[in-house]
Amino acid sequence: MAIIKEMLKTIFNCKFSGCLQFACCLLVLLGGTRGARSEGEKSDGKSMVVQWVAQMVDYVVVDYAGAVRNDQMLQTSEYDEQRELLSEARKLVPELAGSEAERAALAGQLAEVVQAVEAKAAPDEVQRRCRTVRSTLKAAFHLRMVPT
């Protein structure tokens, strides 16, 4: 429950430029992207955490290009929101099931995403690093895609 409260706080602390952006953020963070499911569809905390981390990374993949281009910040609020989402995703890693080595590998990959975002790297580079995180979530933490 604390995680949900933190996620809601993140949503409502963001500066949204319009209703559509707000609605998209809510859908992504609160499970509107029903494609991500963990093995067995359990409602236990660990499988939910895998989904949340995936959804946060997916959000960054989709919106980063609108926030940064050619090493320049285009939308400060969007950029700050993505940094906050990555920070929250990193905080969730210790709660994931899996081995210590798997969690350490994921933490390192998330750190690489953060590093790219902080450096205002090209959107393709951030997307590539996010895809690596997504692959690890699938392979090590049993995130899988199901038809919606």
C-alpha positions as CSV (number, residue, x, y, z in Angstrom):
1,M,0.0,0.0,0.0
2,A,2.9,2.4,0.7
3,I,4.2,1.9,-2.8
4,I,0.8,2.8,-4.3
5,K,0.7,5.9,-2.1
6,E,4.2,6.9,-3.3
7,M,3.2,6.3,-6.9
8,L,0.1,8.5,-6.5
9,K,2.2,11.2,-4.9
10,T,4.5,11.1,-7.9
11,I,1.6,11.4,-10.2
12,F,0.0,14.4,-8.5
13,N,3.3,16.1,-7.8
14,C,4.0,16.2,-11.6
15,K,3.2,19.4,-13.5
16,F,1.0,18.2,-16.3
17,S,0.5,20.3,-19.5
18,G,-2.9,18.8,-20.3
19,C,-5.6,16.3,-19.5
20,L,-4.4,13.8,-22.1
21,Q,-0.9,13.6,-20.5
22,F,-2.4,13.2,-17.1
23,A,-4.7,10.4,-18.3
24,C,-1.8,8.6,-20.0
25,C,0.3,8.8,-16.8
26,L,-2.5,7.4,-14.7
27,L,-3.1,4.5,-17.2
28,V,0.5,3.5,-17.3
29,L,1.3,3.8,-13.6
30,L,-1.9,2.3,-12.3
31,G,-2.0,-0.7,-14.6
32,G,-3.8,0.6,-17.7
33,T,-1.3,-1.2,-19.9
34,R,-2.6,-4.6,-19.3
35,G,0.1,-6.2,-21.5
36,A,2.6,-6.6,-18.6
37,R,1.8,-9.5,-16.3
38,S,4.0,-11.6,-14.0
39,E,4.0,-15.3,-14.1
40,G,0.9,-16.9,-12.6
41,E,-1.0,-13.6,-12.3
42,K,-0.5,-13.7,-8.5
43,S,-1.6,-10.6,-6.7
44,D,1.3,-10.9,-4.2
45,G,3.5,-7.9,-3.7
46,K,6.5,-9.2,-5.6
47,S,4.7,-9.9,-8.8
48,M,3.1,-6.5,-8.6
49,V,6.5,-4.8,-8.1
50,V,7.7,-6.4,-11.3
51,Q,4.8,-4.9,-13.2
52,W,5.3,-1.5,-11.6
53,V,9.0,-1.4,-12.5
54,A,8.2,-2.5,-16.1
55,Q,5.5,0.2,-16.4
56,M,7.7,2.9,-15.1
57,V,10.5,2.0,-17.5
58,D,7.9,1.8,-20.3
59,Y,6.7,5.3,-19.5
60,V,10.3,6.6,-19.8
61,V,10.7,4.8,-23.1
62,V,7.6,6.5,-24.5
63,D,8.0,10.0,-23.2
64,Y,11.8,10.6,-23.1
65,A,12.0,11.8,-26.7
66,G,9.4,14.5,-25.9
67,A,11.5,15.8,-23.0
68,V,15.0,15.7,-24.4
69,R,16.4,16.1,-27.9
70,N,19.9,16.9,-29.2
71,D,21.3,17.1,-25.6
72,Q,18.7,19.8,-24.8
73,M,15.8,19.6,-22.4
74,L,12.6,20.4,-24.2
75,Q,10.2,20.0,-21.3
76,T,11.5,20.4,-17.8
77,S,8.5,19.0,-16.0
78,E,8.5,15.9,-18.3
79,Y,12.2,15.4,-17.8
80,D,11.8,15.7,-14.0
81,E,8.9,13.3,-14.0
82,Q,11.0,10.6,-15.8
83,R,13.9,11.1,-13.4
84,E,11.4,10.6,-10.5
85,L,10.0,7.5,-12.0
86,L,13.4,6.0,-12.5
87,S,14.3,6.8,-8.9
88,E,11.1,5.0,-7.7
89,A,11.9,2.0,-9.9
90,R,15.3,1.8,-8.4
91,K,13.8,1.8,-4.9
92,L,11.6,-1.1,-5.8
93,V,14.5,-3.5,-6.8
94,P,15.1,-4.9,-3.3
95,E,11.5,-5.9,-3.1
96,L,11.7,-8.1,-6.2
97,A,11.8,-11.9,-6.0
98,G,14.9,-13.5,-7.5
99,S,18.4,-13.9,-6.5
100,E,20.7,-11.2,-5.1
101,A,22.7,-11.4,-8.3
102,E,19.6,-10.9,-10.4
103,R,18.6,-7.9,-8.4
104,A,22.1,-6.5,-8.5
105,A,22.2,-6.9,-12.3
106,L,18.8,-5.1,-12.6
107,A,19.9,-2.3,-10.3
108,G,23.0,-1.8,-12.5
109,Q,20.9,-1.7,-15.6
110,L,18.6,0.9,-14.0
111,A,21.6,2.9,-13.0
112,E,22.7,2.9,-16.6
113,V,19.3,4.2,-17.7
114,V,19.5,6.9,-15.0
115,Q,23.0,7.8,-16.2
116,A,21.8,8.2,-19.8
117,V,18.8,10.3,-18.7
118,E,21.0,12.5,-16.5
119,A,23.4,13.0,-19.4
120,K,20.5,13.9,-21.6
121,A,21.5,11.1,-24.0
122,A,19.8,10.6,-27.3
123,P,16.4,9.0,-27.0
124,D,17.5,5.9,-28.9
125,E,20.2,5.3,-26.3
126,V,17.7,5.7,-23.4
127,Q,15.3,3.4,-25.2
128,R,18.0,0.8,-25.8
129,R,18.9,0.8,-22.1
130,C,15.3,0.5,-21.1
131,R,14.8,-2.5,-23.4
132,T,17.7,-4.1,-21.6
133,V,15.9,-3.6,-18.3
134,R,12.7,-5.0,-19.8
135,S,14.6,-8.1,-21.0
136,T,16.0,-8.7,-17.5
137,L,12.5,-8.3,-16.0
138,K,11.2,-10.9,-18.4
139,A,14.1,-13.4,-18.0
140,A,15.0,-13.1,-14.3
141,F,11.8,-11.9,-12.7
142,H,9.2,-13.7,-14.9
143,L,7.5,-10.6,-16.4
144,R,5.7,-11.8,-19.5
145,M,3.5,-10.2,-22.1
146,V,0.0,-11.5,-22.6
147,P,-2.7,-10.4,-25.1
148,T,-5.0,-7.6,-23.9
